[in-house]
């Protein structure tokens, strides 16, 4: 959400155009086919740019410290599918957006989101400091997955997995060097509420661009869900609209949902594997008044 918002701030300022290809902002990008993907396609996960997690990530994790390091590692890789032909979540696409933010703003990604999103919204406990730096009150993640950034296989329907055979363990040592423009930062429930308030009151974008940012553009896999620019635009079973996003990795799960008509905001963060926070958020959503 923060990365998409930052892009739209630069669109509002006239520094980025949604129909422009990656090549306009990263002219030296190694794979020329990938360089034809547009900003719009990156924002909607329809560019076919793929993920980052897997053997290459595991082998090079300590070296991946700046956003440009990811482009060095994955820049020769081709497309996963024809751009615009389907929706498939792409962490790499949002790393590309982060690098484009750096080039067009003249700031590194972390300074930009701090100066233009976190500070204006009053989010004093949100950031992306490297794992080696001290962050006050930072939670430790606990997972039942295997070592590395991959969750273990989910139990089948009706299958019970004894906890003693898959015990909780800390994710310390498994994490990337720091959060990126694709996710992985830290925050608090209160800071996310401040973010929702600032966004909904057009403090971070004007009303026109806030609507463009959060309004669904393409159909996403989950029933009743469309994808906007870094935001999921969905409706409840009672046909009440809400938008926001969730995220998860071993030992961490979070979700924020904003209900624009009623003003309700749901924020749940957990230091456990998904769906720890998602399940609670869904339970709250089912109990909210329609109006």
C-alpha positions in Angstrom: 0.0 0.0 0.0 2.8 2.4 0.9 4.6 1.8 -2.4 1.5 2.2 -4.5 0.6 5.4 -2.6 4.2 6.8 -3.2 3.9 6.1 -6.9 0.5 7.9 -7.1 2.0 10.9 -5.2 4.6 11.1 -8.0 1.9 10.6 -10.6 0.0 13.5 -9.0 3.2 15.6 -9.1 3.6 14.8 -12.8 6.8 12.8 -12.4 5.4 9.4 -13.4 2.8 8.4 -15.9 0.8 5.2 -15.4 1.1 4.1 -19.1 4.8 4.5 -19.2 7.0 1.4 -19.5 9.7 0.5 -17.0 12.3 1.4 -19.6 11.4 5.1 -19.4 12.6 5.2 -15.8 15.2 2.4 -15.8 16.7 2.7 -19.3 19.5 0.3 -18.5 17.2 -2.5 -17.3 18.8 -5.8 -18.5 15.8 -7.7 -19.8 14.3 -5.6 -22.6 11.1 -7.7 -22.6 10.4 -7.0 -18.9 11.3 -3.3 -19.5 8.1 -3.0 -21.7 5.8 -3.6 -18.7 4.0 -0.5 -17.7 3.6 1.2 -14.3 -0.1 0.4 -14.4 0.7 -3.3 -14.9 3.2 -3.3 -12.0 0.7 -1.6 -9.7 -2.1 -4.2 -10.6 0.1 -7.3 -10.6 -0.6 -7.9 -14.2 2.9 -7.5 -15.6 4.1 -11.1 -15.3 7.3 -10.0 -13.4 7.2 -12.9 -10.9 8.3 -13.4 -7.3 11.6 -13.1 -5.5 11.5 -16.0 -3.0 13.1 -19.3 -3.8 16.6 -20.8 -4.1 18.2 -17.6 -5.6 16.8 -15.5 -2.7 18.0 -18.0 -0.1 21.5 -18.1 -1.6 21.9 -14.4 -1.9 19.8 -13.1 1.1 22.7 -11.4 3.0 23.7 -9.5 -0.2 20.3 -8.1 -0.9 20.5 -4.8 1.1 19.4 -2.1 -1.4 16.5 -2.3 -3.9 19.0 -2.1 -6.8 20.6 -5.3 -5.4 17.3 -7.2 -6.3 17.4 -5.8 -9.8 21.0 -7.0 -10.2 20.0 -10.5 -9.1 16.8 -10.8 -11.1 17.2 -8.3 -13.9 18.1 -10.9 -16.6 15.0 -13.0 -15.8 12.2 -13.0 -18.4 8.5 -12.6 -18.0 6.2 -15.2 -16.5 3.3 -14.4 -18.8 2.2 -11.8 -21.4 1.7 -8.5 -19.6 -1.9 -7.7 -19.1 -3.1 -11.2 -19.8 -3.8 -12.2 -16.2 -3.4 -11.3 -12.5 -0.6 -12.9 -10.5 0.9 -11.4 -7.3 4.4 -10.1 -8.0 6.7 -9.0 -5.2 9.4 -8.3 -7.8 7.0 -5.9 -9.6 6.8 -3.8 -6.4 10.6 -3.9 -6.0 10.7 -2.4 -9.5 8.3 0.3 -8.4 10.4 1.0 -5.4 13.4 1.6 -7.6 11.4 3.8 -9.9 10.3 5.8 -6.9 14.0 6.3 -6.1 14.9 7.4 -9.6 12.0 9.8 -10.0 12.1 11.3 -6.5 15.8 11.6 -6.0 15.5 9.9 -2.6 16.1 6.4 -1.6 12.8 4.5 -1.1 13.1 4.4 2.7 13.6 8.1 3.0 10.8 8.9 0.6 8.1 6.9 2.4 9.3 8.3 5.7 9.1 11.9 4.5 6.0 11.7 2.4 3.8 9.0 4.1 4.9 8.0 7.6 5.8 11.4 9.0 2.8 13.3 7.5 0.4 10.6 8.8 2.1 10.7 12.3 3.3 7.1 12.0 6.2 7.3 14.5 6.5 3.5 15.0 6.7 2.4 11.4 9.8 1.9 9.3 12.2 -0.5 7.6 15.4 -0.3 9.6 17.8 -3.2 8.9 17.5 -6.3 11.1 20.8 -5.6 12.7 19.6 -2.2 14.1 17.6 -1.9 17.3 13.9 -1.2 17.0 12.2 -0.5 20.3 9.5 -3.1 21.3 9.9 -5.0 18.0 8.0 -8.3 18.1 9.7 -11.6 17.4 8.0 -13.8 14.8 7.2 -17.4 15.6 6.6 -20.0 12.9 5.7 -23.6 12.5 7.2 -23.6 9.0 10.5 -25.0 7.8 13.6 -22.7 8.0 13.8 -20.2 5.2 11.1 -17.9 3.8 8.6 -20.7 2.9 5.7 -21.8 5.0 5.4 -25.5 5.5 2.6 -27.3 3.6 -0.9 -26.5 4.9 -2.9 -29.4 6.5 -5.5 -30.9 4.2 -9.3 -30.7 5.0 -10.0 -32.2 8.4 -6.3 -33.1 8.9 -4.9 -32.4 12.3 -1.2 -31.7 12.7 0.0 -32.3 16.3 1.8 -29.1 17.5 4.5 -31.2 19.2 5.5 -32.5 15.7 5.8 -29.0 14.3 6.8 -26.8 17.2 7.0 -23.0 17.1 10.4 -21.5 16.4 11.7 -18.0 16.1 12.1 -16.5 12.6 15.3 -14.8 13.7 18.0 -15.5 11.1 15.5 -16.2 8.3 14.5 -12.6 7.5 15.8 -10.3 4.7 18.3 -7.6 5.5 15.5 -5.1 5.8 11.9 -4.5 4.5 11.5 -3.5 0.9 9.0 -1.7 -1.3 7.4 -5.2 -1.6 6.8 -5.4 2.1 8.5 -6.6 5.3 8.6 -3.4 7.3 7.3 -3.0 10.9 4.4 -1.0 12.3 1.7 -1.0 15.0 -2.1 -1.1 15.0 -2.2 2.5 16.0 0.1 3.6 13.2 -2.0 1.7 10.7 -5.1 3.5 12.0 -3.3 6.8 11.6 -2.5 5.8 8.0 -6.1 4.9 7.3 -7.2 8.3 8.7 -4.7 10.3 6.7 -5.5 8.4 3.5 -9.3 8.7 4.0 -9.0 12.5 4.7 -7.0 13.1 1.5 -4.0 14.2 3.6 -1.6 12.0 1.5 -3.2 12.4 -1.9 -5.9 14.7 -3.2 -9.4 13.1 -3.4 -9.1 12.4 -7.2 -5.9 10.4 -6.9 -7.0 8.7 -3.6 -10.0 7.3 -5.5 -7.8 6.1 -8.4 -5.4 4.4 -5.9 -8.1 2.5 -4.1 -10.7 1.7 -6.7 -10.6 -1.9 -8.1 -9.1 -2.3 -11.6 -8.7 -6.0 -12.3 -10.4 -9.2 -11.0 -8.4 -11.0 -8.3 -8.7 -14.7 -7.4 -10.6 -14.3 -4.2 -14.4 -14.2 -4.7 -15.8 -10.6 -4.5 -12.3 -9.1 -4.7 -10.8 -6.7 -7.3 -7.3 -5.3 -7.2 -6.6 -1.6 -7.3 -3.1 -0.1 -7.1 -1.5 -1.9 -4.1 -5.0 -2.1 -2.5 -7.6 -4.9 -2.5 -11.1 -3.5 -3.2 -13.7 -5.9 -1.9 -17.3 -6.3 -0.6 -18.6 -8.1 2.4 -21.4 -10.7 2.2 -23.8 -7.8 2.9 -22.4 -6.0 -0.2 -20.5 -3.4 1.9 -17.4 -2.1 0.2 -14.0 -2.0 1.9 -10.4 -1.7 0.8 -7.0 -2.4 2.2 -4.5 -5.2 2.1 -3.0 -8.1 3.9 0.4 -9.7 4.1 2.1 -12.7 5.5 5.3 -14.6 5.8 6.6 -17.2 8.3 6.0 -15.7 11.8 4.1 -12.6 10.6 0.6 -11.8 9.4 -1.3 -8.6 9.1 -4.4 -7.1 7.6 -6.0 -3.6 7.3 -9.5 -3.0 6.0 -11.1 0.5 5.6 -14.9 0.8 5.3 -15.4 4.2 3.6 -19.1 4.5 4.0 -19.2 3.8 7.8 -15.7 4.9 8.8 -14.9 1.6 10.4 -11.2 0.5 10.2 -10.0 -3.0 11.0 -6.3 -3.5 11.7 -4.9 -6.8 13.0 -1.2 -7.7 13.3 0.2 -11.0 14.5 3.7 -12.4 15.1 2.5 -15.9 14.0 2.0 -17.6 10.6 -0.9 -16.8 8.4 -3.9 -16.9 8.8 -3.5 -15.7 12.5 -4.4 -12.1 11.8 -6.5 -12.7 8.7 -8.9 -15.0 10.7 -9.4 -12.4 13.4 -10.0 -9.6 10.8 -12.6 -11.8 9.1 -14.3 -12.5 12.4 -14.5 -8.8 13.2 -15.7 -8.0 9.7 -18.7 -10.4 10.0 -19.8 -8.6 13.2 -19.6 -5.1 12.0 -22.9 -3.2 11.5 -23.8 -2.7 7.9 -24.0 1.1 8.4 
